[in-house]
Amino acid sequence: MGKKAKKLIVATHNEGKVAEIRDILAGLPLEIVFLKEVEGAPVVIEDGKNLTDNALKKAHQISNFCGEITLADDSGLEVDALGGLPGVKSARFAGVDADDMQNNLLLLKEMKEVPQERRGARFTCVLAIVCPDGTVEIIEESCEGTIASAPRGKRGFGYDPLFIFEGGKLTFAEMGPQKKNMVSHRGKALRRLRPIVEKLFGQDRV
């Protein structure tokens, strides 16, 4: 009989995150399984006080349900002129059922009178990986930038059309996926995660 395939459950339904995770973890000898492929997976209420709370809650609940090593992420956009908002509520800035366009429009409205020199912001990503044996790993990375005065670009998701990477002229939505992954908060966090995943799945053993 062949060996049972090693699985990493990724606790997200966000197709943009799915694509980025598949790209950066490509080549690892394991099966990456997303929530849409997990029958009966519970809906995790993201009511934590911060990104770490939410990432850990998702990873723990899905790992307990599946009995597998589980990766979860929570990310947020912190805008200096708004006192760090939308932050942990980034996905729900314009309401519980808000979509990306609604969130972006509200952010532009809130920033309408803010001059360019005060439009600093950062994306922050927290990754949590939880194992059935109780092992927990947490990684946090951020990416500095500014908020554009109007949406630009057709790629990416979330606030990507409004976020101009520090030192550059392009929004994340104007970058190709490979270029974005090289500099983004999630890209940096996933590259740090890769050797941890390799170790957890025993890929560092001869």
C-alpha positions as CSV (number, residue, x, y, z in Angstrom):
1,M,0.0,0.0,0.0
2,G,1.2,3.5,-0.8
3,K,1.8,6.1,1.9
4,K,-1.0,8.4,2.9
5,A,-0.6,11.8,1.3
6,K,0.6,14.5,3.7
7,K,-2.0,17.3,3.9
8,L,-1.8,20.9,4.9
9,I,-5.2,22.4,5.5
10,V,-5.4,26.1,4.6
11,A,-8.3,27.8,6.5
12,T,-9.5,30.3,3.9
13,H,-12.1,30.7,1.2
14,N,-10.4,33.8,-0.2
15,E,-9.4,32.9,-3.8
16,G,-6.7,35.6,-3.9
17,K,-5.0,34.2,-0.8
18,V,-5.4,30.6,-2.3
19,A,-3.4,31.7,-5.4
20,E,-0.6,33.3,-3.4
21,I,-0.3,30.4,-1.0
22,R,-0.2,27.9,-3.8
23,D,2.5,29.9,-5.6
24,I,4.9,30.4,-2.7
25,L,4.5,26.9,-1.2
26,A,4.7,25.3,-4.7
27,G,7.0,22.3,-4.9
28,L,6.6,21.0,-1.4
29,P,5.8,17.2,-1.4
30,L,2.4,17.6,0.3
31,E,-1.2,18.1,-0.6
32,I,-2.5,21.7,0.1
33,V,-6.2,21.5,0.8
34,F,-8.4,24.6,1.1
35,L,-11.7,25.0,3.0
36,K,-13.9,24.7,0.0
37,E,-12.6,21.1,-0.4
38,V,-13.3,20.2,3.3
39,E,-16.9,18.9,3.6
40,G,-18.7,20.2,6.6
41,A,-16.0,22.6,7.7
42,P,-17.3,24.9,10.5
43,V,-17.7,28.6,9.9
44,V,-15.2,30.4,12.2
45,I,-16.4,33.8,13.5
46,E,-13.5,36.2,13.3
47,D,-14.2,38.2,16.4
48,G,-10.7,38.5,17.8
49,K,-9.2,41.8,19.1
50,N,-6.3,41.6,16.7
51,L,-5.0,39.7,13.7
52,T,-3.2,37.1,15.8
53,D,-6.4,36.2,17.7
54,N,-8.3,35.6,14.5
55,A,-5.5,33.6,12.8
56,L,-5.1,31.3,15.8
57,K,-8.8,30.8,16.2
58,K,-9.3,29.8,12.6
59,A,-6.2,27.4,12.7
60,H,-7.3,25.8,16.0
61,Q,-10.9,25.2,15.0
62,I,-10.2,23.8,11.6
63,S,-7.3,21.7,12.8
64,N,-9.6,20.2,15.6
65,F,-12.2,19.5,13.0
66,C,-9.9,17.9,10.4
67,G,-7.3,16.3,12.6
68,E,-4.7,17.7,10.3
69,I,-1.9,20.4,10.4
70,T,-3.7,23.7,9.6
71,L,-2.6,27.1,8.3
72,A,-4.6,30.2,8.8
73,D,-4.0,33.8,8.0
74,D,-5.4,37.1,9.0
75,S,-4.3,40.3,7.3
76,G,-5.2,43.9,7.7
77,L,-4.5,47.4,6.3
78,E,-3.5,50.0,8.9
79,V,-3.8,53.6,7.8
80,D,-2.0,56.2,9.9
81,A,-4.4,59.1,9.3
82,L,-7.3,56.9,10.5
83,G,-5.6,55.8,13.7
84,G,-4.8,52.4,12.4
85,L,-8.2,51.6,10.8
86,P,-9.5,49.5,9.2
87,G,-7.0,47.1,10.9
88,V,-8.5,43.9,12.2
89,K,-11.8,44.9,10.5
90,S,-10.3,45.3,7.1
91,A,-12.5,42.7,5.4
92,R,-15.6,44.2,7.1
93,F,-14.8,47.9,7.0
94,A,-17.9,48.9,5.1
95,G,-20.1,46.2,6.8
96,V,-20.3,42.5,7.6
97,D,-21.2,41.6,4.0
98,A,-19.2,44.3,2.3
99,D,-17.2,43.4,-0.8
100,D,-13.8,44.7,-1.9
101,M,-15.3,47.6,-3.9
102,Q,-17.4,48.8,-1.0
103,N,-14.4,48.7,1.4
104,N,-12.3,50.6,-1.1
105,L,-14.9,53.2,-1.6
106,L,-15.3,53.8,2.1
107,L,-11.6,54.1,2.6
108,L,-11.3,56.7,-0.2
109,K,-14.2,58.6,1.3
110,E,-12.5,58.6,4.8
111,M,-9.2,59.7,3.1
112,K,-10.7,62.4,0.8
113,E,-9.3,65.4,2.7
114,V,-6.0,63.8,3.7
115,P,-2.9,65.2,1.9
116,Q,-0.4,63.0,0.2
117,E,2.3,63.4,2.9
118,R,-0.1,62.0,5.5
119,R,-1.4,59.0,3.5
120,G,1.1,56.4,5.0
121,A,-0.2,52.9,5.6
122,R,0.9,49.3,6.0
123,F,-0.4,45.9,5.3
124,T,0.2,43.3,8.1
125,C,-0.1,39.6,7.8
126,V,-0.3,37.1,10.7
127,L,0.1,33.4,9.8
128,A,-0.7,30.7,12.4
129,I,0.0,27.0,11.9
130,V,-1.5,24.6,14.4
131,C,-0.8,20.8,14.6
132,P,-2.9,18.1,16.2
133,D,-0.1,17.4,18.7
134,G,-0.5,21.0,20.0
135,T,2.5,22.6,18.2
136,V,1.8,26.2,17.3
137,E,3.8,28.5,15.1
138,I,3.0,32.2,14.5
139,I,4.7,34.5,11.9
140,E,4.0,38.2,11.4
141,E,5.2,40.4,8.6
142,S,4.3,43.9,7.3
143,C,4.7,46.0,4.2
144,E,4.9,49.8,4.3
145,G,3.3,52.0,1.7
146,T,0.8,54.8,1.0
147,I,-2.8,55.1,0.0
148,A,-3.6,56.2,-3.6
149,S,-6.2,58.9,-4.3
150,A,-8.1,56.6,-6.7
151,P,-8.1,52.8,-7.5
152,R,-5.4,51.7,-10.0
153,G,-4.9,48.3,-11.5
154,K,-7.0,45.2,-12.2
155,R,-4.9,42.5,-10.4
156,G,-5.0,41.4,-6.8
157,F,-7.8,41.7,-4.3
158,G,-8.9,43.6,-1.2
159,Y,-7.2,47.0,-1.0
160,D,-4.6,46.2,-3.6
161,P,-5.9,48.9,-6.0
162,L,-5.3,51.6,-3.4
163,F,-2.0,50.4,-1.8
164,I,1.2,51.8,-3.3
165,F,4.3,49.9,-2.1
166,E,6.9,52.0,-0.3
167,G,9.6,53.2,-2.7
168,G,7.6,52.3,-5.8
169,K,5.0,53.9,-8.0
170,L,2.7,51.0,-8.6
171,T,-0.2,49.8,-6.5
172,F,-0.3,46.1,-5.7
173,A,-3.1,45.8,-8.2
174,E,-0.8,47.1,-11.0
175,M,1.9,44.6,-10.1
176,G,2.1,41.1,-11.5
177,P,1.6,38.3,-8.9
178,Q,5.3,37.4,-8.8
179,K,6.4,41.0,-8.2
180,K,3.8,41.5,-5.5
181,N,4.7,38.3,-3.7
182,M,8.3,39.4,-3.5
183,V,7.5,42.5,-1.5
184,S,4.1,41.9,0.1
185,H,3.3,41.2,3.7
186,R,1.9,37.8,2.9
187,G,4.7,36.9,0.5
188,K,7.3,37.7,3.2
189,A,5.4,35.7,5.8
190,L,4.9,32.7,3.6
191,R,8.6,32.6,2.7
192,R,9.4,32.5,6.4
193,L,6.8,29.8,6.8
194,R,8.1,27.5,4.1
195,P,11.0,26.0,6.1
196,I,8.7,25.6,9.1
197,V,6.3,23.6,7.0
198,E,9.1,21.5,5.7
199,K,10.3,20.7,9.2
200,L,6.8,19.9,10.5
201,F,6.2,17.5,7.6
202,G,9.6,15.9,8.1
203,Q,11.1,17.1,4.8
204,D,14.3,18.1,6.5
205,R,15.0,14.5,7.5
206,V,17.2,12.3,5.4
